[in-house]
Amino acid sequence: MRWSPPLRPRPAGIFTAVRGGGLGIAAMAYVGVDYLRYLSPSLHERLMPALWIGLALIAVSRVPFYNHWSAELRSALPFVAAMLFMLSALLFEALSVRFVTAVLGLDWHRNTPPLPDTGQWLLLALNEKLPQTIIEILRAHVIGLHHFLMLFIMLAFSVLFESVKAPGLGLGARYMFTMAIGRLLRAISFVSTILPSARPWCASTRFRSVPSYPHPWAQKYYVPYASDASAIRQLIHLDIAYERVAEVVVDNRPNWGSMSFLIDFLRPTASEGASWYNLLKKAGGGCNDLLYSGHMLVAVLTAMAWTEAYGGFSSAFIWILVLHSAQREVRERHHYSVDCVVAIYVGILLWKMTGFIWPTKNVSRDRRLDKLEKIQSRLIQASKDCDMDEVRELLKEVELVSSQDNQQSTSRAMWLFSGATIFSTLTIVLLALTWTSDG
């Protein structure tokens, strides 16, 4: 009598019907329906809420059948720690954005021309060669920052359908931790060397209250040597700021108490109030060239997460959206070409380096294989002896190893945790939709 292992039940859910099918279709539906805001705003207002409600109901309906809440609970603390780390990185980035905008004054932003960008030249040349239909597709606002964030949230939620390896909070922790590292490296990069914006009018429009003159640091260490070749040569020779500034213009210095050390970095004016936090809220995306692109970093991390966790044709679709977003960043002069190129390879490398947080390796499967290896000799002997009862007992031991992670998923505490997780995640989704709807 030949023994054959029992067939394992296939996971249910529309997202797992075909590998690379259901979740990819949902992603394309989301991007397509959201683009209707440009084609038919009235239809978009009806379809978009219906799509989100439908996806939310489908996800919630799978919660009672999800068997990996214990793994999610173990990932909750790393998830919260990664979120706090990311928020800290974003705060540091906001400080840096305000500094590089304010330190040289608005006059420098108005008078400094953009850098030559061969990527911009290439796109302008292609506009003369390509068919108008293709040009319009390249110009279309198909994808934005909030789309990539929502696509990742959809990917993380797909653990409910066994489309992505659990835990979803582990995947989210890796995404935010990698994002935080990328944001810190980005802030350090654009603070190190201040580059002029590809949009010279940006600072005057967005930061009208920033002083027009340079900070005293720049008045002493930059302005005297900014354009005079002889002065620069002498500075290199002496290696000291030898020019005497006749009259240093002093900035306004409000009373910020323990946060007064930020005054030299933020350069507040009397009209901006007495709160340093209000200045950071106005920082936005900044008006210097911020090497490298933060939008592209988010896009690449989403594409890397999608490719590694899900794969299929939908990952190719996500990468096409990444490339479309990159050329639009350059075409619309939000960034130089170098910003997008650097963001792409930095995002790829950072994601590869943080694999220890949410490894692609199936730990449960490895445990079963280890157990199977331990009982291999006994299993072979039982098969030779045609002792099917012994074979069944040994296989039950293997299955018991894989079921240990799911033993506590029916407890009351686990149900409370699952409810809190779903509620907080949906809240984050709503906040992300509200705060990033304009890209």
C-alpha positions in Angstrom: 0.0 0.0 0.0 1.5 3.3 -1.1 1.1 6.2 1.3 0.5 9.8 0.1 0.4 12.9 2.3 -3.0 14.5 2.8 -3.9 17.4 0.7 -3.8 20.7 2.5 -6.8 23.0 2.2 -6.3 25.9 -0.2 -6.8 29.3 1.4 -10.0 31.0 0.7 -10.6 34.5 -0.5 -10.8 36.3 -3.7 -7.2 37.5 -3.4 -5.8 34.0 -3.5 -7.8 32.6 -6.3 -4.9 33.1 -8.7 -1.3 34.0 -7.7 -0.8 37.6 -8.8 -4.5 37.9 -9.6 -7.0 39.2 -7.0 -4.7 41.7 -5.2 -3.3 43.0 -8.5 -6.8 43.5 -9.9 -7.8 45.4 -6.7 -4.6 47.6 -7.0 -5.3 48.4 -10.6 -9.0 49.1 -9.8 -8.0 51.5 -7.1 -5.5 53.4 -9.3 -8.0 53.5 -12.2 -11.0 54.6 -10.2 -9.0 57.3 -8.5 -7.9 58.7 -11.9 -11.5 59.3 -12.7 -11.2 62.5 -10.6 -9.7 64.0 -13.7 -11.9 62.3 -16.3 -15.3 62.3 -14.5 -15.3 63.9 -11.0 -19.0 63.0 -10.4 -18.4 59.4 -11.2 -15.3 59.4 -9.0 -17.3 60.7 -6.1 -19.6 57.7 -6.4 -17.2 54.9 -7.2 -14.3 55.7 -4.9 -16.2 55.4 -1.6 -18.0 52.3 -2.9 -14.6 50.7 -3.7 -13.1 51.4 -0.3 -16.2 50.2 1.5 -16.3 47.0 -0.5 -12.6 46.3 0.2 -13.0 47.1 3.9 -15.9 44.8 4.2 -14.1 42.0 2.5 -11.1 42.4 4.7 -13.2 42.5 7.9 -15.1 39.4 6.9 -11.8 37.5 6.8 -10.8 38.5 10.4 -12.5 35.6 12.2 -10.8 33.1 9.9 -7.3 34.5 10.3 -5.0 32.1 12.1 -1.9 34.2 12.8 -2.9 36.7 15.4 -0.3 35.3 17.8 2.4 36.2 15.2 0.8 39.6 14.8 0.9 40.1 18.6 4.7 39.3 18.6 5.2 41.9 15.9 3.1 44.6 17.6 6.0 46.0 19.7 8.4 46.2 16.7 5.6 47.9 14.7 5.1 50.6 17.3 8.8 51.1 17.7 9.3 51.5 13.9 6.4 53.9 13.8 7.9 56.1 16.5 11.3 55.9 14.8 9.7 57.0 11.5 7.9 59.9 13.2 11.2 61.1 14.8 12.9 60.8 11.4 10.1 62.9 9.8 10.5 65.6 12.5 14.3 65.8 11.8 13.6 66.0 8.1 11.1 68.9 8.7 13.7 70.8 10.7 16.2 70.2 7.9 13.8 71.4 5.2 13.2 74.7 7.0 16.9 75.2 7.6 18.1 74.8 4.0 15.3 77.0 2.8 15.8 79.8 5.3 19.6 79.9 5.8 20.4 81.7 2.6 17.4 83.9 2.4 14.7 84.5 -0.2 17.0 86.6 -2.4 19.3 83.7 -3.0 16.3 81.5 -4.1 15.1 84.2 -6.5 18.4 84.9 -8.1 20.0 81.4 -8.3 19.2 79.7 -11.6 18.4 75.9 -11.7 21.1 73.4 -12.3 21.4 72.0 -15.9 19.6 68.6 -16.0 20.1 66.3 -19.0 17.0 64.3 -17.9 14.9 67.4 -18.4 16.5 67.9 -21.8 15.7 64.3 -22.8 12.0 64.6 -21.9 11.7 67.9 -23.8 13.4 66.2 -26.8 11.0 63.2 -26.6 8.0 65.6 -26.6 9.1 66.6 -30.1 9.4 63.0 -31.3 6.8 60.8 -29.6 3.1 60.7 -30.7 0.9 63.1 -28.8 -1.1 60.3 -27.2 2.0 58.9 -25.5 3.0 62.3 -24.4 -0.4 62.9 -22.8 -0.1 59.5 -21.0 3.4 60.5 -19.7 2.0 63.9 -18.5 -1.1 62.3 -16.8 -1.3 62.4 -13.0 -1.9 58.7 -12.9 0.0 58.0 -9.6 0.9 60.0 -6.6 2.4 59.7 -3.1 -0.9 58.7 -1.5 -1.5 56.0 -4.1 1.8 54.2 -3.2 0.9 54.5 0.5 -2.5 53.0 -0.1 -1.1 50.2 -2.3 1.2 49.2 0.5 -1.7 49.2 3.0 -3.6 46.9 0.6 -0.6 44.6 0.5 -0.3 44.4 4.3 -4.0 43.7 4.6 -3.7 40.8 2.2 -2.3 38.7 5.0 -5.9 38.1 5.9 -6.3 36.1 2.7 -3.0 34.3 3.0 -1.8 36.1 -0.1 1.2 37.5 1.8 3.2 35.7 4.5 2.1 36.7 8.0 2.6 38.8 10.1 1.2 41.9 8.4 2.5 44.1 11.3 6.0 42.7 10.7 5.8 43.8 7.1 4.5 47.2 8.2 7.3 47.5 10.7 9.9 46.7 8.1 8.3 49.3 5.7 8.3 52.1 8.3 11.8 51.3 9.6 13.3 51.3 6.1 11.4 54.5 5.4 12.8 56.1 8.5 16.4 55.2 7.6 15.8 56.5 4.1 14.4 59.8 5.4 17.4 60.3 7.8 19.9 59.7 5.0 17.9 62.0 2.7 17.9 64.8 5.3 21.7 64.4 5.9 22.2 64.5 2.1 20.4 67.7 1.3 21.6 69.5 4.4 25.2 68.7 3.5 25.2 70.7 0.2 22.4 73.2 -0.5 21.2 72.9 -4.1 19.0 75.4 -5.9 15.4 74.4 -6.7 14.3 73.5 -10.2 11.5 75.9 -9.5 13.1 79.3 -8.7 9.7 80.9 -7.7 8.9 78.2 -5.1 10.4 79.7 -2.0 8.9 83.2 -2.6 5.5 81.6 -3.0 5.6 79.1 -0.2 7.9 80.7 2.3 7.0 84.4 2.1 7.9 85.1 5.7 11.5 83.9 5.5 14.0 86.7 5.7 15.3 87.9 2.3 18.9 88.2 3.6 21.3 85.3 4.6 21.7 84.0 8.1 24.7 85.5 9.9 26.5 82.2 9.4 26.1 82.5 5.7 27.0 86.2 5.8 30.4 85.3 7.3 31.2 81.9 5.7 29.5 81.9 2.3 28.6 85.3 0.8 32.2 86.8 0.7 33.4 83.7 -1.2 30.3 82.9 -3.3 31.5 84.2 -6.7 34.9 85.8 -6.5 37.5 83.3 -7.8 40.4 85.2 -6.2 38.6 85.1 -2.8 37.9 81.4 -3.2 41.6 80.7 -4.0 42.7 82.7 -1.0 40.2 80.9 1.2 41.6 77.6 0.1 45.2 78.8 0.8 44.5 80.2 4.2 41.8 77.7 5.2 40.1 80.4 7.4 37.3 82.9 6.8 39.5 86.0 6.4 36.9 88.5 5.1 35.5 90.9 7.7 31.7 91.4 7.4 31.1 95.1 7.8 27.6 94.8 9.4 26.0 91.5 10.3 22.2 91.6 10.0 20.7 90.0 13.1 17.6 87.8 13.0 14.5 88.1 15.2 14.9 86.0 18.3 11.6 85.1 20.0 11.4 83.5 23.5 11.1 79.7 22.8 12.4 78.7 26.2 14.1 75.3 26.1 13.6 75.2 22.3 15.5 78.4 21.7 18.4 76.5 20.1 16.2 76.0 17.1 16.0 79.7 16.3 19.3 79.7 14.3 18.0 76.8 12.2 14.4 77.9 11.6 14.9 81.7 11.4 11.4 82.7 12.6 10.1 86.2 11.9 7.8 88.3 14.1 4.8 87.6 11.9 5.1 83.9 12.3 4.0 83.8 15.9 5.7 82.4 19.0 5.5 78.6 18.2 8.3 76.7 16.7 5.9 73.9 15.8 3.9 76.1 13.5 7.0 76.7 11.4 7.6 73.0 10.9 4.0 72.5 9.7 4.7 75.1 7.0 7.8 73.3 5.8 5.9 71.1 3.4 8.2 69.7 0.7 10.7 72.5 0.9 11.9 74.7 -2.0 15.5 73.7 -2.4 16.4 70.6 -4.4 16.1 67.9 -1.7 18.5 65.2 -2.7 17.1 62.5 -3.0 13.3 62.5 -3.8 11.2 61.5 -0.9 8.2 60.7 -3.1 10.4 58.3 -5.1 11.7 56.6 -2.0 8.1 55.8 -0.9 7.3 54.5 -4.4 10.4 52.3 -4.6 9.8 50.8 -1.1 6.2 50.0 -2.0 7.4 48.4 -5.2 10.1 46.4 -3.4 7.6 45.2 -0.7 5.1 44.2 -3.4 7.7 42.3 -5.4 9.1 40.4 -2.5 5.9 39.7 -0.6 3.5 39.1 -3.5 5.2 39.0 -6.9 3.2 38.2 -10.0 2.3 40.5 -12.9 1.0 43.1 -10.4 4.6 43.8 -9.2 5.5 44.7 -12.8 2.5 47.0 -12.8 3.8 48.7 -9.6 7.2 49.2 -11.1 5.7 50.8 -14.2 3.9 53.2 -12.0 7.2 53.9 -10.2 8.9 54.8 -13.5 5.9 56.9 -14.6 6.1 58.8 -11.3 9.9 59.3 -11.7 9.6 60.9 -15.2 6.8 63.1 -13.9 8.9 64.4 -11.0 11.5 65.5 -13.5 9.1 66.7 -16.2 7.2 68.9 -13.7 10.5 70.0 -12.1 9.7 68.9 -8.6 13.2 67.2 -8.7 16.3 66.9 -10.8 16.9 63.6 -12.5 19.7 62.7 -10.1 17.2 62.9 -7.2 15.0 60.2 -8.8 18.0 58.0 -9.8 19.5 58.1 -6.3 16.1 57.4 -4.7 15.6 54.3 -6.8 18.9 52.6 -5.9 18.9 53.8 -2.3 15.4 52.4 -1.8 16.3 49.1 -3.3 19.4 48.7 -1.2 17.8 49.8 2.0 14.9 47.3 1.5 17.4 44.5 0.9 19.3 45.5 4.1 16.3 45.4 6.4 15.2 41.8 5.5 15.8 40.7 9.1 12.7 42.5 10.3 10.3 40.7 8.0 12.2 37.8 6.4 10.9 36.2 3.3 11.8 32.8 4.8 8.8 30.8 6.0 9.7 30.1 9.6 6.7 27.7 10.1 7.7 25.7 7.1 11.3 25.5 8.3 10.2 24.2 11.7 8.2 21.4 10.0 11.2 20.5 7.9 13.4 20.4 10.9 10.9 18.1 12.7 10.6 16.0 9.6 14.3 15.6 9.4 14.4 14.5 13.1 11.8 11.7 12.6 13.0 10.7 9.1 14.6 7.5 10.1 11.6 6.5 12.2 9.2 7.4 9.3 11.2 5.3 6.8 11.3 2.4 9.2 7.5 2.6 9.8 6.9 2.7 6.1 9.1 -0.4 5.5 7.1 -2.2 8.3 3.8 -1.0 6.7 2.9 0.4 10.1 0.5 3.1 9.0 -0.6 3.9 12.5 3.0 4.8 13.4 3.3 6.9 10.1 0.1 8.8 11.0 1.4 9.5 14.6 4.7 10.8 13.3 3.0 13.0 10.7 0.7 14.4 13.5 3.9 15.4 15.3 5.0 17.4 12.3 1.6 19.1 11.9 1.6 19.9 15.6 4.7 22.0 15.2 2.9 24.2 12.6 -0.2 24.5 14.7 1.6 25.8 17.8 1.7 29.4 16.4 -2.1 29.3 16.2 -3.0 27.8 19.5 -3.8 31.1 21.2 -5.7 32.7 18.4 -9.1 31.9 19.9 -8.5 33.4 23.3 -10.4 36.5 24.4 -7.3 38.6 24.7 -6.3 37.7 21.1 -9.8 38.7 19.9 -9.4 42.0 21.6 -6.0 42.5 20.0 -7.3 41.6 16.6 -10.2 44.1 16.9 -7.9 46.9 18.1 -5.4 46.1 15.3 -8.1 46.3 12.6 -9.7 49.5 14.1 -6.3 51.3 14.5 -5.2 50.3 11.0 -8.4 51.5 9.4 -8.0 54.8 11.3 -4.5 55.1 9.9 -5.8 54.5 6.4 -8.4 57.2 6.8 -5.8 59.7 8.1 -3.4 58.8 5.3 -6.2 59.4 2.7 -7.0 62.8 4.3 -3.4 64.0 4.8 -1.9 62.8 1.5 -4.9 63.2 -0.9 -3.1 66.1 -2.6 0.1 64.1 -3.1 
